[in-house]
Amino acid sequence: MIRAALKSLLGRKVRLLLSTFAIVLGVAFVVGTLVFSDTLNRSFTALFASTVGDVTVRPVNATTSLGPSTKTVPAALVDELAALPGAARADGNVTSFGVYVEDADGEVIGGNGPPAIGANYSDAPAAGGPGLQLVDGRAPSGPDEVLLDERTAEKAGVQVGDPVTVQLPLGAQTTLEPTVVGVLGFPEGGSLNGATFVAWDTATAQDLFLDGRDEFTDIWVTADDGVSEDELAEQARGVLPDGTEAVTGEVAADESADDLLEAIGFLTTFLLIFAGIALVVGSFLIVNTFSMLVAQRSRELALLRALGASKRQVVRSVQLEAFVLGVLGATIGTGLGVLLALGLRAAFASFGLDLSGQSLVFEPRTFLAAYAVGIVVTMAAAYLPARRTSRIAPVQAMRDDVALPESSLRRRFRAGLAVVVLGGLALAVGLTDVVDLGNAGWWTGAGIFGILMGVTMMSPVLAAPLLRLARATYAAVFGSIGNLAGQNSLRNPRRTAATASALMIGLTLACTMAIIGSSAKASVDQTIEENFVGDYVVRGVGFGTLFNPAVADQVAAVDGVADVVGQGFQLVETQDGGDKAVASLDPAQVDALALRFVDGSAADLDDGTVIVSEGFADDEGLGVGDSFDVRPPAGEQSWRVVGVFEDNPVVGSVATTFGTFAAADYQPLLANVIVFTDEVDPAVEQRIEDAIDNPTITVNDQQEFAEEQREPIDQFVLIIYALLGLALLIAVLGIVNTLALSVIERTREVGLLRAIGVTRPQMRRMITLESIVIAVLGAVLGVLLGVGFGVALMYAVRDEGLEVIRVPFDQLAVFLGLGVVIGVVAAVFPARRAARLDVLKAIATD
């Protein structure tokens, strides 16, 4: 039986090739995702290990989500720490963020997420290895000399001896033009993962970032030979003043890496979800393929039964073929997954996350997962067709007119309807707060999956009216050839619907994302239109970029500017350990923001107090007079609530004063400046830009601001479409495979049609029309489900600021048209094969 199964497999290489592609693509996505995520984790772990000393001495609560605070440690502590019995040396560090480098065209390098770091140069060894080292040139000396990391120097187009323009976030002079005297790099491999790094000598860094104070952001203490990090940290704690702490390099690196990896952990989940989608869609293709192959081999398998093979042996022989196919698909898929990981690394580099300095990481679990997925999915998909075959009586199967027994369509419809109902209930639990059963995301996902599977089970019945309509339309338009194409689609509605279901899933998700993206952009437009105050907004480039408060004064002095309102921004740690975005304002300027208070007033806003939005107040149970407990760099504080205002995205959920931020030891930086002008005039906007003259800061009117807010939504939707393209590719392969096997199955029929006068073009037209029916069926079901899911999801988040539900009918029309295109393209190979069959050989086929 084993030899027979293997010979059968080798005898049908072409028939199984397209099924192998489904496994290859599904496994490739799993492998690519796991390799990329492991590389991402290893890269950040290694990076943070190279940015800490054996022991790091720092102020308590010194690090905030947007960079270091104003807290420092005294320089005199360096000598005390260096004198510890277990210390080999101690080095003080000065670090600041928002230090940008310009390229030759005056464009900012970076600014898309990874930080722009400015620091003093030190050759102190890092805990996790050598860290950044001088690989070219010499150390800087004086305010006119700097070092750049290799990637930044390359992107800026500068070498040792060239001048470079650097923008600082604070200081009397924010634009500098020093000379590059050296380049820093990782000689043993590694990178800054897209961050930029500029270094001065220590005295200059203190002048630029600490107002000339002889202090440091933190101190690295290097352990002497034979001294552990824990021993050295304990020694350091004995000489530290109040307000400072000593942590081992391992702890400091883990703190930084864990926070970041948790923040970007959604990438792995996000990509694995699409790997699962690819596998689900691929499973339809495999089930369809094995159903048809086993049906075509029913006589062969019956002969084996007649020769003494048991039902179990027949099932096992088909499972053996599936196992070999799974191993082959997993092997090829693993290789393709490595290429996909390289592609993901290159794609994310375009968004600022540059991992080019980190080699790909291959963990054993990646290969175990690849083969487990490839083999298990294939064998599971082949089991039901094999089991159905084993139930055919040997004598019955040897008759010419015998086909595999089909499950009752009514029974399938009832089962599918039950699954749809259960999926709908799960979706309702996830999208509403009527019943709280835990993680809403999992319930939502389970509900969508259940509805998709239920509709798939019901699809042979749901498809019948469309297939009949297609037959009648084809007969009217294309005559007898169209009638034959329609009848062929109706001949096995289960197979037709199963093939269409693969396309249905891909287009369902595509339509859902189209509605979410369109609705999100419409909501952004409405929010900006209703709440945009002023005529222009001045903001930093990239996410979370803060800038010098002096910019507000520069803008206020521009001719034609009537008033300006500056806003700060910080992610403040709350008592429960989470982060909350808090804005800072001048209390005298709150009225200009047109806030509508439901309790309290802006007049009571003062240092140590906050005003909160109505939605946030309801969620947190806060009211006027209550305390908002936080943990800023200065330590635990309670800010009193003095006002509750109607939700306003300009201010956010919580706002306080600049003085409150200063007392909390945050750096005095602005997130944006709202500009009021005497009249909206492009000349005024140009004067504002000229006054700022800083590429790290942008000036937008309402339309430009809205476009900027819509851009990340468009990018996200495009990424989703690109990933869904994999599912659509598998769906196309499924249609090709079904039609190709159908042509093989109908070889004698095709030969007879050609013998009675059907021409080759007519034969190609018939196969193409069959393909279009399958694709349009999948497209129609996908669009209908996608609209339902998209509207339901947007309705569920209407209280999160996404109040507009917009159905992009133009995009839905494109998806329906795409179904026709897919049908035509998928039919090319099967139609060509059918048309080229030798008539006499086809008629003689057994």
C-alpha positions in Angstrom: 0.0 0.0 0.0 2.9 2.3 0.8 4.5 1.6 -2.6 1.1 2.1 -4.3 0.5 5.4 -2.6 4.0 6.7 -3.5 3.6 5.6 -7.1 0.2 7.3 -7.3 1.7 10.5 -5.9 4.5 10.5 -8.4 2.0 9.7 -11.2 0.1 12.9 -10.4 2.9 15.4 -9.9 1.3 18.1 -12.0 -2.1 17.7 -10.4 -0.6 18.1 -6.9 1.7 21.0 -7.7 -0.8 23.8 -7.3 -1.9 22.3 -3.9 1.7 22.4 -2.8 1.8 26.1 -3.6 -1.0 26.7 -1.0 1.1 25.0 1.7 4.3 26.7 0.5 2.7 30.2 0.8 1.0 29.5 4.2 4.2 28.1 5.7 6.3 30.9 4.2 4.2 33.4 6.0 4.5 31.6 9.3 8.3 31.2 8.9 8.8 34.7 7.7 6.9 36.2 10.6 8.7 34.1 13.2 12.1 34.8 11.7 11.4 38.5 11.5 10.0 38.8 15.0 12.9 36.8 16.5 15.3 39.0 14.6 13.5 42.1 15.9 13.6 40.8 19.5 17.3 39.9 19.2 18.2 43.2 17.6 16.6 45.3 20.3 17.9 43.1 23.1 21.4 43.4 21.8 21.0 47.1 21.2 19.9 47.9 24.8 22.5 45.6 26.2 25.1 47.8 24.4 23.6 51.0 25.8 24.1 50.3 29.5 27.1 49.8 31.7 27.8 46.9 34.1 26.1 49.1 36.6 24.0 52.2 35.8 23.6 54.9 38.4 20.7 57.2 37.6 18.1 59.4 39.2 15.0 57.6 40.4 12.1 57.8 37.9 14.5 59.6 35.5 13.3 58.0 32.2 10.0 59.0 30.6 8.3 57.7 27.5 9.5 60.6 25.4 13.0 60.8 26.7 15.0 61.7 29.8 13.7 64.2 32.3 15.5 67.2 33.8 16.8 65.1 36.7 20.5 64.4 36.8 23.3 63.0 39.0 26.2 65.2 40.3 29.5 64.9 38.5 31.4 64.5 41.8 29.8 61.0 42.1 31.9 59.7 39.2 35.1 59.8 41.2 33.4 58.2 44.3 32.0 55.3 42.1 35.4 54.8 40.3 37.0 54.4 43.8 34.8 51.5 44.7 36.8 48.3 45.4 34.9 46.4 42.7 35.0 49.1 40.0 37.5 49.3 37.1 36.3 52.8 36.1 33.2 55.1 36.1 32.1 57.3 33.3 29.4 60.1 33.2 27.0 60.3 30.3 24.9 63.1 29.0 22.0 62.1 26.8 19.2 64.1 25.1 16.6 63.3 22.5 15.2 65.3 19.5 18.7 66.0 18.1 18.3 65.7 14.4 20.8 65.6 11.5 20.0 67.1 8.1 21.1 65.7 4.8 22.6 67.6 1.9 19.1 68.7 0.7 18.1 70.0 4.2 15.8 67.1 4.9 15.7 65.6 8.4 17.2 62.1 8.7 15.0 59.8 10.8 12.0 61.2 12.7 9.7 58.2 11.9 9.7 56.6 15.3 13.2 55.6 16.3 14.8 58.4 18.5 17.2 61.1 17.4 19.9 61.0 20.1 22.5 63.5 21.2 25.1 62.6 23.8 28.7 63.0 24.9 31.3 60.6 23.5 32.7 58.0 25.9 34.8 54.9 25.2 33.4 53.2 28.3 32.7 49.5 27.7 29.0 48.4 27.6 27.6 45.6 29.7 26.4 43.6 26.6 29.6 44.0 24.6 31.7 46.8 23.0 28.7 48.9 22.0 29.2 51.9 19.7 32.9 52.3 19.0 35.0 54.8 17.0 35.6 53.1 13.7 36.9 56.1 11.8 38.5 59.4 12.7 39.1 60.6 16.2 37.3 61.8 19.3 35.6 65.2 19.2 37.1 68.3 21.0 35.2 71.5 21.4 31.8 72.7 20.3 32.6 72.6 16.6 33.3 68.9 16.3 31.0 65.9 16.4 30.8 62.2 15.8 28.0 60.5 13.8 26.9 56.8 13.7 27.7 55.1 10.4 24.1 54.9 9.1 23.4 58.6 9.8 26.7 59.6 8.2 25.9 57.5 5.2 22.3 59.0 4.8 23.6 62.5 5.3 26.2 61.9 2.7 29.1 63.1 4.9 32.6 61.8 5.8 35.2 62.7 8.3 36.2 66.3 7.7 32.8 67.4 6.2 30.5 69.9 7.9 27.0 68.7 8.9 23.9 70.6 10.1 22.4 69.5 13.5 19.1 70.7 15.0 18.7 70.8 18.8 15.5 70.7 20.7 16.6 73.3 23.4 19.1 76.1 23.9 19.7 79.6 22.7 21.1 78.3 19.5 19.2 75.4 18.1 20.9 75.1 14.6 24.6 74.1 14.7 27.0 73.3 11.8 29.9 71.4 13.4 32.5 69.3 11.5 32.4 65.5 11.5 35.7 64.3 13.0 34.8 60.6 13.5 32.3 57.9 12.8 30.9 55.4 15.3 29.8 51.9 14.6 29.5 48.3 15.7 32.6 46.4 14.6 31.2 43.1 15.7 27.8 43.6 14.1 24.7 45.5 15.2 22.9 48.7 14.5 20.9 51.5 16.1 17.7 50.1 14.5 16.9 53.3 12.7 17.9 55.7 15.5 20.4 58.5 14.8 23.3 59.4 17.1 25.4 62.6 17.4 28.1 62.9 20.0 30.2 65.8 21.3 32.9 66.0 23.9 31.6 65.9 27.5 32.0 69.6 28.3 30.2 70.6 25.1 27.3 68.1 25.7 26.9 69.6 29.2 26.7 73.1 27.8 24.2 72.1 25.1 21.9 69.9 27.1 22.4 70.7 30.8 22.9 74.5 30.6 26.6 74.1 31.4 26.0 72.4 34.8 28.7 69.9 35.8 26.2 67.0 36.0 25.3 63.8 34.1 22.2 62.1 32.9 23.6 58.8 34.3 26.9 57.1 35.2 28.2 53.8 34.0 30.3 51.9 36.5 32.5 49.2 34.9 33.2 46.1 37.0 36.7 44.9 37.8 37.8 41.4 36.8 36.0 38.8 39.0 33.4 41.2 40.3 29.8 40.5 39.4 27.2 43.1 38.4 25.2 42.4 41.5 28.2 42.8 43.8 29.2 46.1 42.1 25.6 47.5 42.3 25.5 46.7 46.0 28.8 48.6 46.6 27.5 51.5 44.6 24.3 51.8 46.6 26.4 52.4 49.7 27.7 55.8 48.4 24.6 57.1 46.5 22.8 60.2 47.7 19.0 60.3 48.0 17.1 60.4 44.8 19.5 58.1 42.9 19.6 54.4 42.3 22.1 51.8 41.0 20.8 49.0 38.8 22.7 46.2 37.0 23.2 46.5 33.3 21.0 43.4 32.8 18.1 45.0 34.7 18.5 48.4 32.9 18.6 46.7 29.5 15.6 44.5 30.2 13.6 47.4 31.4 14.2 49.3 28.2 13.8 46.3 25.9 10.7 44.9 27.5 8.8 48.2 27.3 9.7 48.6 23.6 9.1 45.0 22.6 5.8 45.1 24.4 4.9 48.2 22.4 5.8 46.6 19.1 4.7 43.1 20.0 1.5 43.7 18.0 3.6 43.3 14.8 4.2 39.6 15.5 0.5 39.0 16.3 -0.6 41.1 13.3 1.6 39.1 10.9 0.7 35.7 12.4 -3.0 36.5 12.0 -2.4 36.9 8.3 -0.4 33.7 8.3 -3.5 32.0 9.8 -5.7 33.5 7.1 -3.3 32.2 4.4 -3.5 28.7 5.9 -7.3 28.8 6.2 -7.6 29.8 2.6 -5.0 27.3 1.6 -6.9 24.6 3.4 -9.9 25.1 1.1 -7.7 24.6 -1.8 -6.2 21.4 -0.4 -9.6 20.0 0.6 -11.0 20.7 -2.9 -7.9 19.2 -4.6 -8.0 16.0 -2.6 -11.7 15.6 -2.9 -11.4 15.8 -6.7 -8.3 13.6 -6.8 -9.8 10.9 -4.6 -13.1 11.1 -6.7 -11.1 10.5 -9.9 -9.3 7.6 -8.2 -12.4 5.9 -6.8 -12.0 3.0 -9.3 -8.3 2.6 -8.5 -9.0 2.6 -4.7 -11.9 0.2 -5.2 -9.6 -2.2 -7.0 -7.2 -2.0 -4.0 -10.2 -2.8 -1.8 -11.1 -5.8 -4.0 -7.5 -7.0 -3.8 -7.8 -7.1 0.0 -7.0 -3.6 1.2 -9.0 -2.5 4.2 -10.8 0.7 4.7 -8.1 1.8 7.1 -5.4 1.1 4.6 -7.1 3.1 1.9 -7.4 6.1 4.3 -3.8 5.7 5.3 -2.6 5.6 1.7 -4.3 8.9 1.0 -2.9 10.3 4.3 0.6 9.2 3.3 0.3 11.1 0.1 -0.8 14.2 2.1 2.1 13.7 4.5 4.6 13.7 1.7 2.9 16.7 0.2 3.0 18.5 3.5 6.7 17.8 4.0 7.5 19.0 0.5 5.4 22.1 0.9 6.9 22.9 4.4 10.5 22.5 3.1 9.9 24.8 0.1 7.9 27.2 2.3 10.7 27.4 4.8 13.1 28.6 2.2 10.5 31.1 0.8 9.9 32.2 4.4 13.5 33.3 4.8 13.2 35.4 1.7 9.9 36.9 3.1 11.7 37.7 6.3 14.3 39.6 4.3 11.5 41.4 2.5 9.8 42.3 5.8 13.1 43.7 7.1 13.5 45.8 4.0 9.9 47.0 4.2 10.1 48.1 7.8 13.4 49.9 7.1 11.4 52.2 4.9 9.3 53.2 8.0 12.4 53.9 10.0 12.9 50.6 11.7 16.3 49.7 10.2 17.5 46.1 11.1 20.0 45.8 8.4 22.9 45.5 10.9 21.3 42.4 12.5 21.6 39.0 10.8 18.4 36.9 10.6 17.7 34.8 13.7 16.7 31.1 13.2 15.2 29.6 16.3 14.5 25.8 16.4 10.8 26.5 17.1 10.6 28.2 13.7 11.4 25.0 11.8 9.2 22.9 14.2 6.3 25.3 13.5 6.9 25.2 9.8 6.8 21.4 9.5 4.0 21.0 12.1 1.8 23.5 10.2 2.6 22.1 6.8 2.1 18.5 7.7 -0.9 18.9 10.1 -2.9 21.2 7.8 -2.3 19.0 4.7 -3.2 15.8 6.5 -6.2 17.3 8.2 -7.5 18.7 4.9 -7.0 15.3 3.2 -8.7 13.2 5.9 -12.3 13.8 5.0 -12.0 13.0 1.3 -10.1 9.9 2.2 -12.7 8.8 4.8 -15.5 9.3 2.3 -13.7 7.2 -0.2 -13.3 4.3 2.2 -17.0 4.0 2.5 -17.6 3.2 -1.2 -18.2 -0.5 -1.8 -15.5 -2.0 -4.1 -18.0 -3.3 -6.7 -20.0 -0.1 -6.6 -16.9 2.0 -7.2 -15.9 0.0 -10.3 -19.1 1.2 -12.1 -18.6 4.1 -14.6 -21.4 6.2 -13.2 -20.3 6.2 -9.6 -19.3 9.4 -7.9 -18.2 10.0 -4.3 -21.2 10.2 -1.9 -22.0 13.9 -1.2 -23.2 15.0 2.2 -26.8 16.3 2.3 -26.8 19.9 1.3 -29.7 20.5 3.7 -27.7 19.1 6.6 -24.7 21.2 5.7 -27.0 24.3 5.5 -28.5 23.7 8.9 -25.0 23.1 10.4 -23.7 26.2 8.7 -26.6 28.2 10.0 -26.0 27.1 13.5 -22.3 28.1 13.2 -23.3 31.5 11.8 -25.7 32.1 14.8 -22.9 31.1 17.3 -20.5 33.3 15.5 -23.0 36.2 15.5 -23.4 35.8 19.3 -19.6 35.8 19.8 -19.3 38.9 17.6 -22.0 40.6 19.6 -20.2 39.8 22.9 -17.0 41.2 21.5 -18.5 44.4 20.0 -20.9 45.4 22.8 -20.8 45.7 26.5 -24.0 43.9 27.1 -22.1 40.9 28.5 -18.6 41.0 29.8 -16.9 37.7 29.2 -13.2 38.8 29.1 -11.0 39.7 26.1 -13.3 41.4 23.6 -10.8 41.1 20.8 -10.8 37.3 21.0 -14.6 37.2 21.0 -14.7 39.4 18.0 -12.1 37.4 16.1 -13.9 34.1 17.0 -17.2 35.6 15.9 -15.9 36.7 12.5 -14.2 33.3 12.0 -17.4 31.5 12.9 -19.5 33.5 10.5 -17.1 33.0 7.7 -17.0 29.2 8.3 -20.7 29.0 8.7 -21.3 30.9 5.4 -18.7 28.6 3.8 -20.7 25.6 4.9 -24.0 27.2 3.7 -22.5 28.4 0.4 -23.6 25.5 -1.8 -27.2 26.4 -1.0 -26.6 30.1 -1.0 -24.8 29.9 -4.4 -27.6 28.0 -6.2 -29.7 31.0 -7.1 -26.6 32.9 -8.4 -25.5 29.8 -10.4 -28.9 29.4 -12.0 -28.9 33.1 -12.8 -25.5 32.8 -14.4 -26.6 29.8 -16.5 -29.6 31.7 -17.8 -27.5 34.8 -18.5 -24.8 32.8 -20.2 -27.3 30.9 -22.3 -28.9 34.2 -23.4 -25.6 35.9 -24.2 -23.3 33.1 -25.4 -25.8 30.5 -26.6 -25.1 26.8 -26.2 -21.5 27.3 -25.0 -22.8 29.6 -22.3 -25.5 27.1 -21.3 -22.9 24.3 -21.0 -20.7 26.6 -18.8 -23.6 27.3 -16.5 -24.6 23.7 -16.3 -21.0 22.7 -15.5 -21.0 25.1 -12.6 -24.3 23.7 -11.3 -23.2 20.2 -11.8 -21.3 20.2 -8.5 -22.4 23.2 -6.4 -20.4 22.0 -3.4 -17.1 22.1 -5.3 -17.9 25.4 -7.0 -18.8 27.0 -3.6 -15.8 25.6 -1.8 -13.5 27.0 -4.5 -15.3 30.4 -4.3 -15.0 30.4 -0.5 -11.2 30.8 -0.7 -11.7 34.1 -2.6 -14.6 35.0 -0.4 -12.5 35.1 2.7 -9.8 37.3 1.1 -12.3 39.8 -0.2 -14.3 39.8 3.0 -11.3 41.0 4.9 -10.3 43.4 2.1 -13.8 45.0 2.1 -13.8 45.2 5.9 -10.5 47.0 5.9 -11.8 49.3 3.1 -14.7 50.4 5.2 -12.6 50.8 8.4 -10.0 52.8 6.5 -12.6 55.0 4.7 -14.6 55.5 8.0 -11.5 56.3 10.0 -10.4 59.0 7.5 -14.0 60.4 7.4 -14.0 60.5 11.2 -10.6 62.3 11.2 -11.9 64.9 8.7 -15.1 65.5 10.7 -13.2 65.7 14.0 -10.7 68.2 12.6 -13.5 70.2 10.9 -15.5 70.5 14.2 -12.5 71.0 16.6 -9.7 72.6 14.6 -9.2 76.0 16.2 -6.9 78.7 14.9 -5.7 78.9 11.3 -2.4 77.0 11.4 -0.8 74.4 13.6 3.0 74.1 14.1 4.2 70.6 14.9 7.3 68.5 15.0 8.1 66.0 12.3 7.4 62.4 13.0 5.7 60.8 16.0 6.2 62.4 19.4 8.7 65.0 18.3 8.9 67.9 20.8 10.6 71.2 20.2 11.9 74.4 21.7 9.3 76.7 23.4 11.1 79.6 21.8 9.4 78.6 18.6 6.1 79.9 20.0 7.7 83.3 20.5 9.2 83.3 17.0 5.8 82.6 15.5 4.0 85.2 17.7 6.4 87.9 16.3 5.5 87.2 12.7 3.6 89.9 10.9 -0.1 88.9 10.5 -0.1 86.5 13.5 -2.7 87.6 16.1 -2.1 85.0 18.8 -0.5 81.7 19.5 -1.3 78.8 21.9 1.5 76.5 22.8 0.9 72.9 24.1 3.3 70.5 25.7 2.8 66.7 25.8 4.0 63.8 27.9 3.0 60.2 28.5 2.7 60.2 32.3 2.8 57.0 34.3 -0.4 56.5 36.3 -0.7 54.6 39.6 -1.8 51.4 37.9 1.4 51.3 35.9 0.0 52.5 32.6 0.8 55.6 30.6 -1.6 58.5 30.0 -1.2 61.2 27.5 -1.3 64.6 29.3 -1.1 68.0 27.7 0.3 71.1 29.3 -1.1 74.6 28.7 -0.9 78.2 29.8 -4.1 78.7 31.8 -4.5 82.2 30.4 -4.8 80.7 26.9 -7.3 77.9 27.5 -10.3 80.1 26.4 -8.7 80.3 22.9 -9.2 76.5 22.5 -13.0 76.9 22.8 -13.4 74.2 25.4 -17.0 73.6 26.6 -17.0 72.8 30.3 -19.7 70.6 31.9 -18.4 71.1 35.4 -15.8 73.5 36.9 -14.0 75.9 34.7 -10.6 76.8 33.2 -10.4 79.7 35.6 -9.4 77.3 38.4 -6.6 75.6 36.4 -3.3 76.2 38.2 -0.1 74.4 39.0 -0.8 71.0 40.5 -4.3 70.8 39.0 -5.8 69.2 35.9 -8.9 69.5 33.7 -10.2 66.2 32.1 -12.5 65.3 29.3 -16.0 64.1 30.0 -15.3 60.6 28.5 -12.2 60.1 30.6 -13.9 61.4 33.7 -16.7 58.8 33.2 -14.3 55.9 32.5 -12.1 56.7 35.6 -14.9 57.9 37.9 -13.3 61.4 38.3 -15.1 64.6 39.1 -14.2 68.1 40.2 -12.3 67.9 43.5 -11.0 64.4 43.0 -7.3 63.5 42.7 -5.6 62.2 39.6 -2.7 60.2 40.9 0.4 60.0 38.8 4.1 58.9 39.0 6.2 61.5 37.1 10.1 61.7 37.3 9.8 63.8 40.4 8.0 61.0 42.3 4.4 60.3 43.2 2.0 63.2 42.9 -1.7 63.9 43.1 -3.1 66.4 40.7 -6.5 67.8 41.6 -9.3 67.9 39.1 -10.8 71.4 38.7 -12.8 71.0 35.5 -14.5 68.6 33.2 -14.9 69.6 29.5 -16.7 68.0 26.6 -14.4 65.6 24.6 -12.1 67.6 22.5 -9.2 66.0 20.5 -7.2 69.2 20.4 -6.6 69.0 24.1 -7.0 65.2 24.6 -8.2 63.6 27.8 -6.1 65.4 30.5 -4.5 68.8 30.5 -2.4 70.6 33.1 -0.1 73.6 33.3 3.5 74.2 32.2 4.3 74.8 35.8 3.0 71.4 36.8 5.2 69.7 34.2 8.2 71.7 35.4 7.6 70.6 39.0 7.3 67.0 37.8 10.8 67.3 36.3 9.7 67.1 32.7 11.8 68.9 30.1 10.1 72.2 29.0 9.3 71.2 25.4 6.3 71.9 23.1 4.3 69.4 21.1 2.5 71.9 18.9 1.6 75.6 18.6 -1.8 76.7 17.4 -1.6 79.9 15.4 -4.4 82.5 15.0 -3.9 85.0 12.2 -5.5 88.2 11.1 -6.5 86.5 7.8 -5.7 83.1 6.2 -3.1 84.0 3.6 -0.4 81.8 2.1 2.0 84.7 2.5 1.5 84.6 6.3 2.1 80.8 6.3 5.3 81.4 4.3 6.5 84.0 6.8 5.8 81.6 9.7 7.9 78.9 8.0 10.7 81.5 7.3 10.7 82.6 10.9 11.0 79.0 12.2 13.5 77.9 9.5 13.8 74.4 11.0 13.2 71.2 9.0 12.2 69.4 12.1 9.1 71.6 12.5 6.2 71.8 10.0 3.4 74.4 9.5 0.0 73.1 8.4 -3.3 74.6 7.7 -6.5 72.7 8.3 -6.5 70.8 5.0 -2.8 69.9 5.3 -3.2 68.9 8.9 -6.1 66.6 7.9 -4.0 65.1 5.1 -1.2 64.4 7.5 -3.5 62.7 9.9 -5.0 60.5 7.1 -1.6 59.4 5.8 -0.9 56.7 8.4 -4.4 55.3 7.9 -3.7 55.0 4.2 -0.3 53.4 4.8 -1.9 50.9 7.2 -4.7 49.9 4.8 -2.1 49.5 2.0 -0.1 47.1 4.2 -3.3 45.2 4.9 -4.1 44.9 1.2 -0.5 43.8 0.5 -0.8 41.0 3.0 -4.3 40.0 1.8 -2.8 39.8 -1.6 -1.3 36.5 -0.4 -4.8 35.1 0.4 -6.1 36.3 -3.0 -3.1 34.6 -4.7 -4.0 31.3 -3.0 -7.6 31.8 -4.0 -6.6 32.3 -7.7 -4.5 29.1 -7.4 -7.5 27.3 -6.0 -9.7 28.3 -9.0 -6.9 27.3 -11.4 -6.5 24.0 -9.6 -10.2 23.3 -9.6 -10.6 24.0 -13.3 -7.5 22.1 -14.2 -8.7 19.0 -12.3 -12.2 19.5 -13.7 -10.8 19.4 -17.2 -8.9 16.2 -16.4 -12.1 14.7 -14.8 -14.1 15.6 -18.0 -11.5 14.6 -20.5 -13.9 12.3 -22.4 -16.6 14.9 -22.3 -14.3 17.5 -23.7 -13.2 15.2 -26.4 -16.9 14.5 -27.4 -17.7 18.2 -27.4 -14.8 18.8 -29.8 -15.8 15.9 -31.9 -19.3 17.3 -32.5 -18.0 20.6 -33.6 -17.0 22.8 -30.6 -14.1 24.9 -31.7 -11.0 25.6 -29.6 -12.0 29.3 -29.0 -15.5 28.0 -27.9 -13.9 25.5 -25.5 -11.7 28.2 -24.0 -14.7 30.5 -23.7 -16.6 27.8 -21.8 -13.9 27.2 -19.3 -13.4 30.9 -18.8 -17.1 31.4 -18.2 -17.0 28.7 -15.6 -14.0 30.4 -13.9 -15.8 33.7 -13.9 -18.9 32.2 -12.2 -16.7 30.8 -9.4 -14.8 34.1 -9.0 -17.9 36.3 -9.1 -19.6 34.1 -6.5 -16.7 34.5 -4.2 -16.5 38.2 -4.8 -20.3 38.7 -4.2 -20.2 36.8 -0.9 -17.0 38.5 0.1 -18.3 42.0 -0.5 -21.6 41.3 1.3 -19.8 39.8 4.4 -17.1 42.5 4.3 -19.7 45.3 4.3 -21.5 43.6 7.3 -18.3 43.2 9.3 -17.0 46.6 8.5 -20.2 48.4 9.5 -20.5 46.3 12.7 -16.9 47.0 13.7 -17.2 50.8 13.1 -20.5 50.9 15.0 -18.8 49.2 17.9 -16.0 51.9 18.2 -18.3 54.9 17.6 -17.6 56.0 21.2 -13.8 56.0 20.6 -13.9 59.1 18.3 -14.6 57.2 15.1 -18.2 58.4 14.7 -18.5 58.3 10.9 -19.4 55.1 9.1 -18.6 55.4 5.4 -19.0 52.6 2.9 -16.6 53.2 -0.1 -18.9 52.0 -2.9 -16.2 52.8 -5.5 -13.8 50.4 -3.9 -16.4 47.7 -3.5 -17.1 48.0 -7.2 -13.4 47.6 -7.9 -13.5 44.4 -5.7 -16.4 43.0 -7.7 -14.6 43.8 -10.9 -11.5 42.2 -9.5 -13.6 39.0 -9.2 -14.2 39.0 -13.0 -10.5 39.7 -13.7 -9.5 36.9 -11.4 -11.9 34.5 -13.1 -10.4 35.4 -16.5 -6.8 35.1 -15.4 -7.4 31.8 -13.5 -9.0 30.3 -16.6 -6.0 30.8 -18.9 -4.1 27.6 -18.2 -7.1 25.2 -17.8 -8.8 26.6 -20.9 -5.7 26.4 -23.0 -5.2 22.8 -21.8 -8.8 21.8 -22.6 -8.6 23.4 -26.0 -5.4 21.6 -26.9 -6.6 18.1 -25.9 -6.2 15.5 -28.7 -9.8 14.7 -29.7 -9.4 10.9 -30.3 -7.3 10.3 -27.2 -9.8 12.3 -25.1 -12.7 10.2 -26.4 -10.8 7.0 -25.7 -9.9 8.1 -22.1 -11.2 5.6 -19.5 
